[in-house]
Amino acid sequence: MTIYRALAPEELGRIRDRDRSERVTHGYVQHGSEIERREVEWDIPTFDRYGDGPWSVARKAAEWKAIAEQSEAFGALDSERLLGVCVLRHRLRADMVDMAELAVLHVDRAHRGQGIGRRLAIMGIAAAQASGARAIYVSASDAERAVRFHLGLGFCPTATADPTRLAQEPTDIRMVLRFGLDDAACPCKGNLKVR
């Protein structure tokens, strides 16, 4: 049985047991507020359990813990195994009091497609709204699965990239979900340009 709950920052070290690997055959490139689908051949490896490189357990757990200590983290657990994690940053930047960030959303490879990521994202979105945010930003992987997932939640590509996230992940797809907009007012409802 999967349990969804808030995680203490120190629990994020449990990502050691998760497999983030993925074979990607379609990805996206962003041009302002438009995205372009393209064929790709990417093999995304799992977390490095022993090193200290950019995708090592040690590095990611430390980065995510630092965010969670200032904001919130949520997890999906089966017994004691961490199946998925969501880390919310209440403020994208200190000067942006109404823009939160869905900073991390990962689900173990064996548990994708079961609604875990969606439920965790909704927990993060609800926490952002409760903190007073009027919108939430995500720098999503350019892999098709991630882009389609965020579009399905109502996120729209934005031409306004956060400079820090853009420098960290220049190929990511930058998206925003604005709270309280009906379908007619949402900037990409019916206007999303996918090349």
BATILUM-102986 format. One record per residue (C-alpha): x, y, z. Coordinates in steps of 0.25 Angstrom, whole numbers, padded with zeros to 4 digits, always signed. Each point is the difference from the previous one (the first is absolute). Last residue first. Example, Ala and Ser with C-alpha at 12.3 -4.5 7.8 and 13.67 -1.06 7.14 Angstrom:
+0055-0004+0029 -0006-0014+0002 
//
This chain:
+0024+0089-0134 -0009+0001+0013 -0007+0014+0001 -0009+0000+0012 -0011+0010-0003 -0012-0008+0003 +0003+0001+0015 +0013+0006+0000 -0002+0014+0007 -0010-0005+0010 -0011+0010+0000 -0011-0008-0008 +0003-0012+0008 -0002+0006+0013 +0011+0006+0007 +0001-0001+0015 +0014-0005+0001 +0011+0002-0011 +0008-0012-0004 +0013+0004-0006 +0010-0007-0009 +0014+0000-0004 +0005-0012-0008 +0013-0005+0004 +0012+0001-0010 +0008+0011+0008 -0001-0008+0013 +0009+0008+0010 +0001+0013-0007 -0015+0000-0004 -0003-0003+0015 +0008+0012+0005 -0006+0009-0011 -0014-0003+0002 -0006-0001-0014 -0011+0009-0005 -0004-0006-0013 -0010-0009+0007 -0005-0013-0004 -0013-0003+0007 -0003-0009+0012 -0014-0005+0001 +0002-0014+0006 +0000-0007-0013 +0010+0010-0005 +0009-0005+0011 -0001-0014-0003 +0002+0002-0015 +0013+0007+0002 +0005-0010+0010 -0003-0012-0009 +0005+0007-0013 +0014+0002+0006 +0004+0015+0002 +0000-0001+0015 -0008+0010+0006 +0004+0014+0006 -0013+0002+0008 -0006+0013+0005 -0012+0001+0009 -0010+0011+0000 -0008+0009+0010 +0008-0004+0012 -0006+0002+0013 +0006-0012+0008 -0013-0007-0001 +0001+0001-0016 +0014-0006+0001 -0004-0011+0009 -0012-0004-0009 +0010+0000-0012 +0010-0009+0007 -0011-0010+0004 -0005+0001-0014 +0014-0004-0005 +0000-0011+0009 -0013-0006-0005 +0004+0002-0014 +0014-0007+0002 -0007-0012+0007 -0011-0001-0011 +0004-0015-0003 +0008+0004-0013 +0013-0001+0007 +0003-0010+0011 +0011-0009-0006 +0008+0013-0004 -0001+0006+0014 -0007+0014+0000 +0007+0013+0000 -0006+0014+0001 +0010+0011+0005 -0001+0015+0001 -0015+0003-0002 +0003+0014+0001 -0009+0011+0007 -0003+0014-0006 -0008+0010+0009 +0012+0005+0009 +0010+0002-0012 +0011+0008+0006 +0005-0012+0008 +0001-0008-0012 -0009-0012-0005 -0007+0002+0014 -0007-0012+0007 +0011-0010-0006 -0008-0013-0001 +0007-0014+0000 -0008-0012-0005 +0005-0014+0002 -0003-0014-0006 +0000-0015+0004 +0008+0002+0013 +0000-0014+0007 -0004-0001+0014 -0013-0007-0001 -0004+0005-0014 +0003+0015+0000 -0004+0012-0008 +0007+0012+0005 -0002+0015+0002 +0010+0011+0003 -0002+0014+0005 +0007+0014+0001 +0013+0005+0006 +0005-0013+0005 -0006-0006-0012 +0009+0008-0009 +0013-0004+0007 -0005-0014+0001 -0002+0000-0015 +0015+0004-0003 +0006-0009+0010 -0008-0012-0005 +0004+0004-0014 +0014+0000+0003 +0002-0012+0008 -0009-0009-0009 +0008+0004-0012 -0005+0007-0012 +0009+0012+0001 +0012-0008+0004 +0003-0005+0014 +0002-0015-0003 -0005-0012+0007 -0015-0001-0003 +0000+0006-0014 -0015+0003-0002 -0006-0008-0012 +0005+0002-0014 -0008+0008-0011 +0001-0007-0013 -0003+0010-0011 -0003-0002-0015 -0008+0012-0005 -0011+0003-0009 -0006+0014+0001 -0011+0007+0006 +0000+0016-0001 -0004+0009+0011 -0006+0014-0001 +0001+0010+0011 +0013+0005-0003 +0006-0011-0009 +0001-0012+0008 +0006-0014-0005 -0008-0013+0003 +0003-0014+0001 -0003-0013-0006 +0007-0014+0001 +0003+0000+0014 +0005-0012+0008 -0001+0002+0015 +0008-0002+0012 -0004+0007+0013 +0001-0013+0009 -0003+0003+0014 +0007-0007+0012 +0010+0011+0002 -0011+0010+0000 -0001-0003+0015 +0009+0012+0003 -0012+0009-0001 -0004-0005+0013 +0009+0011+0007 -0010+0011-0005 -0012-0006+0007 -0010-0006-0010 -0015+0004+0000 -0009-0012-0003 -0005-0009-0011 -0001-0015+0004 +0000-0010-0011 -0006-0014+0004 
//
